[in-house]
Amino acid sequence: YKDDATAFDGAKKGTINNKGRINNRIACMLFEMLGKKGIPTHLVEKPDDRNVLVRKLEMLPVEVVVRNVVAGSLAKRLGKEEGMELPSPILELYYKNDDLHDPMINDYHALVM
C-alpha cells in the first residue's frame, strides 16, 4: 500500500503521508471481519504495515466510497456546501472503468457484475 493519491481518472495526483499504512490496516481489519462472518477473502497474511500476501483472484471492478462529510462530487450532485457533516454515513458504489469515468452504480448493478 502506497501513499499515492489520485482523483478525476488519474488527472489529479498527490501524496498523503501514511495513507498506505492506514489503508492497509483498514483493509486487513475488513478482511478479518469478513472472515469471522464466514465470508472468504483473498487475504493470506500481513507481513508488515504496507504489504499483504493475497491469493490470486478475479477482481470485481467496484469501488466503495463511504462519506461522512459532504465533499467533491457529492457536494455538486446534492447542491450542498462542502464540509457539512452528514447525520449518518453515505455508501456509494462506482464501476471502476476509466473509459466510462467510473460511473456510480447501485446494489443491483453490482450484483450482475
TAQUIVEN-V248565 format. One record per backbone hydrogen bond with DSSP energy under -0.5 kcal/mol. NH is the residue of the N-H (numbers start at 1). CO is the residue of the C=O. E is the energy in kcal/mol with one decimal. If there is no record, write none. Layout:
BEGIN
NH&CO&E, NH&CO&E
END
This chain:
BEGIN
5&14&-2.7, 7&12&-2.0, 11&8&-1.8, 12&7&-2.3, 14&5&-2.2, 16&3&-3.0, 19&16&-2.1, 22&18&-2.4, 23&19&-3.0, 24&20&-2.5, 25&21&-2.3, 26&22&-2.6, 27&23&-2.8, 28&24&-2.5, 29&25&-2.1, 30&26&-2.4, 31&27&-2.7, 32&28&-2.5, 33&29&-2.3, 34&30&-2.5, 35&31&-2.5, 36&32&-2.2, 37&33&-1.0, 37&34&-0.6, 38&35&-1.7, 39&34&-2.7, 40&38&-0.7, 44&53&-3.1, 45&53&-1.6, 47&45&-0.6, 48&51&-0.8, 53&45&-3.4, 54&52&-0.5, 55&42&-2.7, 59&57&-0.7, 61&59&-0.5, 62&60&-2.5, 63&94&-2.9, 65&63&-0.5, 65&92&-2.9, 67&65&-0.5, 67&90&-3.1, 70&84&-2.8, 74&71&-1.5, 75&71&-0.8, 76&72&-1.6, 77&73&-2.8, 78&74&-2.5, 79&75&-1.5, 80&75&-1.1, 83&70&-3.4, 84&81&-1.4, 86&68&-2.6, 90&67&-2.5, 92&65&-3.0, 92&90&-0.5, 93&105&-0.7, 94&63&-2.3, 95&103&-2.9, 96&61&-2.8, 96&94&-0.7, 97&95&-1.3, 100&97&-0.7, 101&97&-0.5, 101&98&-0.9, 102&97&-2.4, 105&93&-2.6, 110&106&-2.1, 111&107&-1.9, 112&108&-1.0, 112&109&-0.8, 113&110&-1.1
END
